[in-house]
């Protein structure tokens, strides 16, 4: 199976890059890199380029992770403008906005900043209209989001006032004892005598303190609301996401609902540590489990703490994504569990993309492999080739969560991914690779110009990140080609890698 991605630059002929690099001593490679680095002085460099161009020396005492920023949840019934407010706060159109309740979002949390303070914004949604039990369902699902948060923005429709559904959410918020900021949305006229403000004043009766009149659509009043939120947020997340330094490697066990995550954790732990139910989406609170595997201890982040509630299944896909993101916040490597009984689904692909976006190391585990017949195996391989070709570099383990079949293969795969996740290529060796690659496969000429790679550096690991100084933008297909050859040459099995460009122009000569 080819690991070339769609649209990737296809070189003419083969090269001998690995052989040439093997014959090059480290001293020779460093000398080449030094000459290329000196050549950069002829180009217009920006202030932050200097930090990248310093020799990268990773301190052993360096903290592997910083505490996660605090979490602010936006809750409220459908159609009050939650996603519009989220878009306003993050200054982008990332949250899906639609007049129909129940819109599924691929992402549920966003990095946000206000007045120099970073925080995580948690958008709640995924609710399906149910005329008989809407108030109950909204309150139950909002409760799950509030459990993850350090403070809450409760959004109500300021033109309508508090409804019975709003009252149900208020009851839950009082039980949780989390700081609550009450936002009365859709208020454009904040003059005291306006008819709009009359409904806002009535919201004092909810007992949540001062209501903040805002317009998520136009931005009116959102600054005052955020100022109030920052006053009650702690400095760091108090309910998950803070990663202690050192200790066992941390593994997020993720996958779509009912794929066998809890069954696999039970088998690895050797006990019924996690309640297993056929109702998808019943697993609730993240619980860590220490497991002996392959002669070493691992810290598995699962989503245990089960509630056997049938009505929770309706929002299971949304909350699977929420739990996946929160587990990834605490992990170093993700085991993505995929069931071979069913075709690879869109949700499988989305969860894998979340892992890639989080920058974690990856292992793909295919569950129930021992029960698969030859016909299903034939079609599965083609689904993998079609839908998961972009993660062909991830270690693949075929397992059975029920029997523990091939459980011994997980630890080697995890170690491989983590080792490569932390791998750093020396600046000399990296630039020798780039030089050989460009010599054998130069960038295509575009518009009479051919961009050149001037210098490369790897400023960070976990995951490996490379920055290329160039004379022009590299085609996306050529960048993908560079990434593939990096993987093949230096073995980045099991880790996403990032390649960024910094286009720099030559200094103008002074007359």
N, C-alpha and C positions, 0 to 999 in steps of 0.2 A: 504494500500500500504506500503510495507516494505521500510525503508530508508537505508537498508544495501547496500553498494556499492559492485561492482564486485570485487572478490578477497579478500574480508574482512575476517579476522579471525572469525570463528563461535564458540562461547563458548559452552561448555557442561553444560546444566542446567542453572537455573536462579541464580541471586544474590540478596542481600538485601542491596545494597550499600546506596541507599537513606535513608532507615530506620536506618542504622547504623550511617550515618553522622548526621541525625537529633537528635540522642541520644548523640552526642559528643559535649561538650561545646567548645567554641572558645579557652578557656585557655588550655584544653586538646589537642586540635588540634595543637596549637602553640607549646606546649611542645613536641609533637611528631616530628614536623618539626624541632625544634631546635636540637633534638637528631640526626635526619638524616643529618642535616647541619653539625654538629660536625663530623659525620662519614666521610664526604667528605674530611676531612683533611688527611685521610690515602691514598688519591689518588693524582696522578700527575695532578694538575690544571694549566691552562694557565693563562696568565696575565689578559686577558679580562674576565675571569670567575668571577673575584672579583666584577666587576660592576653588573653582573647579580645576584650575591648572596647577594647584599645589599638589605635591606628592601625597597620595591618599594613604594614611597610616591609621588603621583602625585600632583604637585603644582597647586593651582587654578589659579595662574597667568601665568602658562605655556602656551606658544603659541601653539594653536591647530595645526597650519600649518606654515611652512616656505614658503617664496616666491618661486615660481617655478623657476627652472634654465632656462636660455635663450634658445631659439629655433633656431637651424641651419638647414635650409632646403637644401636638395640636389636635384637640378632640372636639366633637360636636356632632349633631345629627346631620344627615345628608342635606345637601343644597344650602348650607349656611355660608359656604365660601372658604372651606378649610384649605383646599388645594390652591385656590387663588391667593390666599394669605401666605401659604408656603412659598409659592412662586415669588411673591413680593419680598419675602424675607431673604431668600437665597438669590434674588435678583436674576432669575432665569425662569424659562418655561420648561421645567422638568417634571413637575407633578401634573398628572393628567387632570384636566378640567372638563367636566361634562355635566349637563343638567340631569343626567340619569344616575340615580344612586347605584352603587355596585360596580363602578368602573374599576377594573383590576389594574394595579400599578406594578411595573417591573421593579421599581425601587421604592423603598418606604422610608429611608432615612437619608439625610443630606447634611453635608458640611455647611455650616453657616457661621457668620461673623457679624458682630455689631459693636461699634465703638471700641474696636481692638480686642474684643473678647470672642474666642472661638467656642462654639457649642455644636452639638448634633441636634438637628431638627427632625423630629419623628412625625411623619404624616400618617394619620389614621384613615382607614377607608376599607374597601372591599366588602361593603355591606350590601346585602341584597334585600330589596323591598319585600316585606312580609306584613300584610295588612293586619294579621292577627297578633303577631308577636314583635312588631318593630321596636317598641320601647324596650322590651326585654333584651332583644338581640343587640341593639345599639349599646345598651349599658354594659352587657357582658363583654362585647368586643372592645369597647373603649377601656374597660377594666384591664384587659391584657396589655394595652399600650401604656396605660398609666403605671402598671407594675414595672415597666422598663425605664420610666422617666424619673428625673429629679424634680421637675416642676411641670406644670400643665398650663397651656393656654386653652381655655374653654370658650369656643366660638358659638355665639347664638345669633340669630337673625334679628338685628336691632329694629327692623321695621315691623316685625311680627310679634316680638316679645317672647317670653318663655312659654314653651308648649309642654304637653305631658311628657314627651320624649326627653326634652331638656331636663325636666324635673327628675326623671329616672337617672340620668347621668349625674345630676347634682347629688343624689343620694349616694351613688357610688363614690364620688369624689370626696364626700365627707368621711366615708369609712377609710379611705386610703390615707388621709391626713398628709397629702402632698400639697405644697404651695400651689395655689391656683390664681391665674390671671384671667379675669372675665373680660372677653372682648365682644362688644356689640357691633357686629359687622353691618355693612351697607348703609352707613351713616355718612352722608356727605355734608350735611348742614349741622354744625355743632353749636349754633347759637342757642342760648338758654331758652328762648321763647319759641323755638321751632317745634313743629309737630313731631319731627323725627326724635328729638331729644326727650319728648314726653315718654316714649316707650323705653328709652335708655334709663331714665330715672326709676322706672318701675322695676328694673332688674336688680336694684338694691335688695328687693324682697327675697332674692334667691339665697341671701346670706353668705355670699362669696366675696364680699367687699366691694370696692369701687368698680363699676363697669367702665371700661375704656371704649368710648365711641371711635370706631375706625371705619375706613373704607379700604378693604383689601385690594379692590380694583384700582383705585386711584392713589393709594398710599397714605391717605389722610389719617393721622392719629397713630400710625403703626410705630413711629419712633418712640412716643411716650409709652406705648404698650411694651415694647422691647426693653426700654429702660427699666420698667417695673419688673419684667421677667429676670433681667440680669441681677437685680437686687436680691432675688430669692434663690437664684441658682448657686449651688456649691462650686468650688473651683474645679473639681474633677467629678466624673461619673461615680455615683455611689451604688449603683445597682447593676454592675457588670461592665466589663470593658477595661478595667484597670488590670494590667498584666504585671504580676510580680516578677522581679528580676531573678534569673536562674531557675533551678528546679527542673522537674521532668519536662520534656518537650510537650507542647500543647497541640492537641489534634482536634479539629472540628469535624464531627461526623454529620454530614449534611446530605440532603436529597429531598425529593418531593414527598408529600405525605404518603404514608402507608407503603413505603418502599422497603422497609425492614431495618431502619436505623436502630430502633430500640431492641429488636431481636438480636442484631449483631452485637450491640453493646453487652447484652446479657450473656451471650456466648463467650465474648472476650473476657468478661469479668468472672465467668464461671458461676453465676447466680442470677436469679431473677431480680436484678437491681432496678429495672425499669418496667413499669406496668405496660403490657402490650394489649392493644385493642384493635379490632378490625375497622373501627370508625376512624377515618382519616382526619388528622388535625386535632387529635385529642391531647397530644403531648403539649405541655404548657411552659413550665419555668425551666430555664437553663440550669442544669446540675452537672458538676464536674465529677468524674470518676477516675480514680487512679488504677491503672491496669498494668499487670506484668505481661510483657509481650516481647518475644525474641531476646530474653535475658536482660531486659531493661524496663524501667518503669516509664509509663506514658500517662499524660493527663488528658483524658478524653472529655471534650465538651459536648455533651448531648443535651437534648431538650426534654428532660424528665419532669415529673410532677404532674401526673395525669389527671384530667377531669373527664369522666365518662358522660359527655353531654352530646346528644345527637345533633342538637341545633347548632353546635359550634362548627360542624362540618362545612356549612355553607361558605364560611370565610376562611377555610383551611388553607387555600392556596396563598392568600394574602399573608396569613400569619406564618406559613412556612417560610416565606421570603423574609419576614421580620425576624424570625428565629435564626434563619441562616445568617443574616447580617450581624446579629448580636453575637452569635457563636464565632463568626470569623473575626470579630473585634478582639476576641480573647485568644485566638489561635495563631500558630505558626505554619501549620500544614493542614490541609483539608482533605479528608477522604470523602469523595463524592460517590454515594451509593446509587446505582442505577439497576432497576429490575429488568431482567432479561425476558420476563414473561410477556411484557408489553412493548410495543414499539417505542424507540427513543422519542420522548415528547418535547414539545416546545418548552415546558417548564424545566425539564432536565437541562436543556440548553441554556435557559436563563439562569439557573442556579450555578452552572459551570461558569457562565460569564460573570456572575457576582464574585465567584472565587478569584477569577482572573483580575477583575477590577480591584479587589482587595489586596492584590499583590502577594497572596499566600502561595506556598508550595502546594502541589497537587498530586493526589493519587486517585485513580478511577477504579472503583470496585464494582464488579458486575455480580449482583446477587442472584441466587437460585440457579447458578450455572450448572450444577450437578443434575438438575431436573430437566434440562433443555434437550429437545430432540434435534436431529440433524437438520430438519427443514427450518426450524426456528433459528438455529445457529447460522444457517446460510443467509437468511434475511437480516438477522441482527448484524452480521459483519458488514453488510451493505449499508445498513442504517448508520453504523459507526463511521464508515468511510464517507458517507454523505453529510451527516450532521455534526460529527465530532472530529473532522479532519484538522480543525484548528487547534486541537489539543492532542494530536497524535504523539507529541513528545512526553505526555504524562505516563508514568508507570501504570500498568494495567494489571489488576489482580482479579481473578475469577473466584468467587467465594460462595459459600452457603451460610447465611446468617442462622438458619435453623439448626444445622448439624455442626457448624464450625469448620467445614471442609475448606482447606487451603488458608486457614487463619494464620498459619506460620509464614505465609508469604507477605503478610502485611508489613511486618517490621522492616525487612530489607527494603521494601518499596518506600516506606516512610523515610528511612535513613538516606536512601539515594536522593530523594527529592529535597530533603533538608540540607544535605551536603552541597548540592548544586545551588540551592537557594542562597547559600552563604558564600558561594564561590566568587573570588575576585581574580580577574586577569591582570597581570602586571601591565603598566603603561607601555613598556617596551614591547612586550609580546602582543598586546592589542594593536599597536600601530604597525608592527611587522605584519600582522594578519591583514590589516586594512590595506597596506601597501601592496601585498601580494594579490589580494582580492581584486583591487582596482586595476592592477597591471594585467591580470588575466581576463577580467570582465569589466571594462570601463563603462561608466554611466552613459546611456544613450544621449546623443546630441539632440537638444530641444531648442527650436527657434534659433539655430545657429550657435548656441552656447552649450557647453558641457560642464556642469558643476563638478568641482573637485572636492575631495575630502582632504582637509588640511591637517587635521589632528584629531585623535580620539582619546577619551579618558573614561574611566569607570568611577564615578564619584560615590557610589553606594552599592550595598548588597541588600539582601532580604527584602525584595528581590533584586537581582542584578540590574543596574541602570547604567546605560552608556550614553555619552554625549559626544556628538560629532560636530566639529567645527568645519563648515563647508563654505564654498564660494557661491552657492546657490541652493535652492530647494531640491532635494532628492525625490524622484518619483516614488509614490507609495509602494509600487511594485518592486522597485529597487531596494527600498528600505526593508521590505519583507524578505527579499533575497539575502540581504546582509544578516538579518536575524536568523534565517535558516542556516546559513553557513557558519555563523557564530555557534549555533547549537551543535552542528555536526563536527566542528573543529575542536571545541572546548568541552563538549558534553554538558549541556544544560538540561539534562533529563529532569523532568518533574518541577520545573520552575518557570513562571512567566519571566520574560526579560523585556526591558523597555529600551528603545533607541530614540533619542531626541536629537534634533538638529539645532545648531546655532549658526545662522548665515551671517557671515562677516565680509565687509568690503575692504579693499585695500586702502591704506592711508593715502590721502592726496598729497602729492609733493608740494612743498612750499616753494614759491617762486623767489 
